[in-house]
Amino acid sequence: MITYNIGAPDLTDGLYVFDEDPFCNYPETVTVTNLPTFATHNTGSIDFTIPQTSDLNLMGEYIVTINSQICVPDDYTANTCSIMQVEYDFVIYMEPCLVNSYSASSPSGIINYTIGAATETGGLYLFEESPACLYA
C-alpha cells in the first residue's frame, strides 16, 4: 500500500522483493499493470514514485498488479525451463491535500457608507491556506 496526500512533495515508496528458495539468482522479469499515469515504476530501485501534484481530481483508490517470473531450467542443458511466477495486488491511495493553516491574510476592515451616497465598493478580503490545496 502506498498513501500520498495531494500537495505533498514527491513520494518514493513501495519497495518490493521476490524471494526464491533456495536463492539461485535466476533472471527475473517484473511486470506492473494498472499503474496510474501519475505514478512511475522504478525498475532499478524496485519501488514507485508519485511526483508532487495539486490535482484534486486524482483522489481515489488505484489497484496495481505486480508480477514476477523466473525461468528455472528443467535440466543441466538449460534448453528448456519451467516458468515460476508470483503475482499480487497493492493499492495506491490518493488522499486529500492536508491544510496546515488557514487564515485571513487581508481582512476587509471597516466599510463606511453614507445613506443616499453613490454605490460604495470596498471590503477586499483574502483567505490563504498552506499548502495551497485549491479547495473551493
C-alpha positions as CSV (number, residue, x, y, z in Angstrom):
1,M,0.0,0.0,0.0
2,I,1.2,3.5,-0.9
3,T,-0.6,6.6,0.5
4,Y,0.0,10.0,-1.0
5,N,-1.6,13.2,0.2
6,I,-2.2,15.6,-2.7
7,G,0.0,18.7,-2.5
8,A,2.8,16.9,-0.6
9,P,6.4,16.6,-2.0
10,D,7.3,13.8,-4.4
11,L,6.9,10.4,-2.7
12,T,9.1,7.3,-3.4
13,D,7.8,4.2,-1.7
14,G,6.6,0.6,-2.3
15,L,9.9,-1.3,-2.2
16,Y,9.2,-4.9,-3.1
17,V,11.3,-8.1,-3.2
18,F,10.5,-11.5,-4.6
19,D,12.4,-14.4,-3.0
20,E,13.5,-17.7,-4.4
21,D,14.2,-20.6,-2.1
22,P,16.9,-21.7,-2.4
23,F,18.4,-18.5,-3.9
24,C,19.6,-19.4,-7.4
25,N,19.8,-15.9,-8.8
26,Y,17.7,-16.7,-11.9
27,P,16.9,-13.6,-14.1
28,E,13.6,-12.1,-13.0
29,T,11.1,-10.4,-15.2
30,V,8.8,-8.0,-13.4
31,T,5.6,-6.7,-14.9
32,V,3.4,-3.9,-13.5
33,T,-0.1,-3.5,-14.7
34,N,-2.8,-0.9,-13.9
35,L,-0.2,1.6,-12.8
36,P,-1.9,5.0,-13.0
37,T,-0.3,7.5,-15.3
38,F,0.7,9.8,-12.5
39,A,3.0,7.2,-10.9
40,T,6.3,5.7,-12.1
41,H,7.7,2.2,-11.6
42,N,11.5,2.4,-10.9
43,T,12.8,-0.9,-12.1
44,G,16.4,-0.3,-10.9
45,S,15.4,0.6,-7.3
46,I,12.3,-1.7,-7.3
47,D,10.0,0.9,-6.0
48,F,7.5,3.5,-7.2
49,T,7.4,7.3,-7.4
50,I,4.5,9.7,-7.2
51,P,5.5,13.2,-8.2
52,Q,4.1,16.2,-6.4
53,T,0.7,17.2,-7.7
54,S,-2.1,19.5,-6.7
55,D,-4.8,17.8,-8.9
56,L,-7.6,17.1,-6.5
57,N,-9.3,15.0,-9.3
58,L,-6.8,12.3,-8.6
59,M,-8.2,11.5,-5.2
60,G,-9.2,7.8,-5.0
61,E,-8.0,4.2,-4.8
62,Y,-5.9,2.6,-7.5
63,I,-5.3,-1.1,-7.6
64,V,-2.0,-2.1,-9.2
65,T,-0.8,-5.6,-10.0
66,I,2.8,-6.6,-9.9
67,N,4.0,-9.9,-11.4
68,S,7.4,-11.6,-11.2
69,Q,8.6,-14.6,-13.3
70,I,11.7,-16.7,-13.3
71,C,12.7,-19.4,-15.8
72,V,14.0,-22.5,-13.9
73,P,16.0,-24.8,-16.2
74,D,14.5,-28.3,-16.4
75,D,18.0,-30.0,-16.5
76,Y,21.7,-29.2,-16.8
77,T,21.4,-28.5,-20.6
78,A,19.2,-25.5,-19.8
79,N,17.5,-26.0,-23.2
80,T,14.0,-25.8,-21.6
81,C,12.7,-24.3,-18.4
82,S,9.7,-24.2,-16.2
83,I,8.2,-20.8,-15.6
84,M,7.6,-19.9,-11.9
85,Q,5.7,-16.8,-11.1
86,V,4.1,-14.9,-8.3
87,E,1.6,-12.1,-8.6
88,Y,-0.1,-9.8,-6.1
89,D,-2.1,-6.6,-6.0
90,F,-1.4,-3.5,-3.9
91,V,-3.2,-0.2,-3.6
92,I,-2.2,3.4,-4.2
93,Y,-4.4,5.7,-2.1
94,M,-4.5,9.3,-3.3
95,E,-5.7,11.2,-0.2
96,P,-6.9,14.7,0.2
97,C,-4.5,17.6,0.5
98,L,-3.7,18.3,4.1
99,V,-4.2,22.0,5.0
100,N,-1.8,23.0,7.8
101,S,-3.1,26.6,8.2
102,Y,-6.0,28.6,7.0
103,S,-6.1,32.4,7.7
104,A,-7.3,35.8,6.6
105,S,-4.3,37.4,5.1
106,S,-6.1,40.6,4.1
107,P,-9.2,41.1,6.3
108,S,-11.7,43.6,5.0
109,G,-11.6,46.1,7.8
110,I,-14.2,48.8,8.2
111,I,-16.6,49.8,5.4
112,N,-18.3,53.2,5.8
113,Y,-21.3,54.0,3.7
114,T,-23.4,57.1,3.9
115,I,-27.1,56.5,3.1
116,G,-28.0,58.1,-0.1
117,A,-24.4,58.2,-1.4
118,A,-23.3,56.6,-4.6
119,T,-22.6,52.9,-4.5
120,E,-19.7,52.0,-2.2
121,T,-17.3,49.2,-3.1
122,G,-14.8,48.1,-0.6
123,G,-14.0,45.4,1.9
124,L,-11.5,43.5,-0.1
125,Y,-10.5,40.2,1.7
126,L,-8.3,37.3,1.1
127,F,-8.0,33.9,2.8
128,E,-5.0,31.8,2.4
129,E,-4.4,28.1,3.0
130,S,-1.0,26.5,3.4
131,P,-0.2,24.5,1.4
132,A,-2.4,25.8,-1.4
133,C,-4.8,22.9,-1.8
134,L,-7.2,24.8,-4.0
135,Y,-10.3,23.7,-2.1
136,A,-13.4,25.7,-3.2
